[in-house]
Amino acid sequence: MLHEIKPTAGSRKTRKRIGRGDGSGRGTYCGKGIKGQKARSGRGKGAQFEGGQTPLIRRQPKMGGFRNPNREEYEVINLDVLEKSLKPGSYDVTELVEAGAVRGKLPVKVLGRGELTKKLDITVNAASKTAKDAVAKAGGSVTII
């Protein structure tokens, strides 16, 4: 029955009732000893205190660097990926997404890692000079949107 439910033996501890007289075993000094910094209210220094040495947090450099608010982020695709995942033909960003070559959440940029042997006509947001040269060498073209 619900009124008979009790916690497992030993799973619940009663709290120490400090400062409730000498008969309790936790009276007089309440487990803090006699005098000193650790016997006072507020109890000593913080966890970050280093004994008077300049603390770690104050030894660190103050400025956190710089993040360019005008930075353009691209989803990059390399020539070796184009070689592997596409057949010869004409592709724009939406067709590259459908082919599974890019995710399409960001503007697409073609980079020049790898070799290209297929004739591809690609329309993307950006391309590196080496990528443009490699596509042109294979007989294709890169058009920047």
Secondary structure in CASP SS format (residue, H / E / C, confidence):
PFRMAT SS
TARGET T0000
AUTHOR 0000-0000-0000
METHOD secondary structure of the structure
MODEL  1
M C 1.00
L H 1.00
H H 1.00
E H 1.00
I C 1.00
K C 1.00
P C 1.00
T C 1.00
A C 1.00
G C 1.00
S C 1.00
R C 1.00
K C 1.00
T C 1.00
R C 1.00
K C 1.00
R C 1.00
I C 1.00
G C 1.00
R C 1.00
G C 1.00
D H 1.00
G H 1.00
S H 1.00
G C 1.00
R C 1.00
G C 1.00
T C 1.00
Y C 1.00
C C 1.00
G C 1.00
K C 1.00
G C 1.00
I C 1.00
K C 1.00
G C 1.00
Q H 1.00
K H 1.00
A H 1.00
R C 1.00
S C 1.00
G C 1.00
R C 1.00
G C 1.00
K C 1.00
G C 1.00
A C 1.00
Q C 1.00
F C 1.00
E C 1.00
G C 1.00
G C 1.00
Q C 1.00
T C 1.00
P C 1.00
L H 1.00
I H 1.00
R H 1.00
R H 1.00
Q C 1.00
P C 1.00
K C 1.00
M C 1.00
G C 1.00
G C 1.00
F C 1.00
R C 1.00
N C 1.00
P C 1.00
N C 1.00
R C 1.00
E C 1.00
E C 1.00
Y C 1.00
E E 1.00
V E 1.00
I E 1.00
N E 1.00
L H 1.00
D H 1.00
V H 1.00
L H 1.00
E H 1.00
K H 1.00
S H 1.00
L C 1.00
K C 1.00
P C 1.00
G E 1.00
S E 1.00
Y E 1.00
D C 1.00
V H 1.00
T H 1.00
E H 1.00
L H 1.00
V H 1.00
E H 1.00
A H 1.00
G C 1.00
A C 1.00
V C 1.00
R C 1.00
G C 1.00
K C 1.00
L C 1.00
P C 1.00
V E 1.00
K E 1.00
V E 1.00
L E 1.00
G C 1.00
R C 1.00
G C 1.00
E C 1.00
L C 1.00
T C 1.00
K C 1.00
K C 1.00
L E 1.00
D E 1.00
I E 1.00
T E 1.00
V E 1.00
N C 1.00
A E 1.00
A E 1.00
S C 1.00
K H 1.00
T H 1.00
A H 1.00
K H 1.00
D H 1.00
A H 1.00
V H 1.00
A H 1.00
K H 1.00
A C 1.00
G C 1.00
G C 1.00
S E 1.00
V E 1.00
T E 1.00
I E 1.00
I C 1.00
END
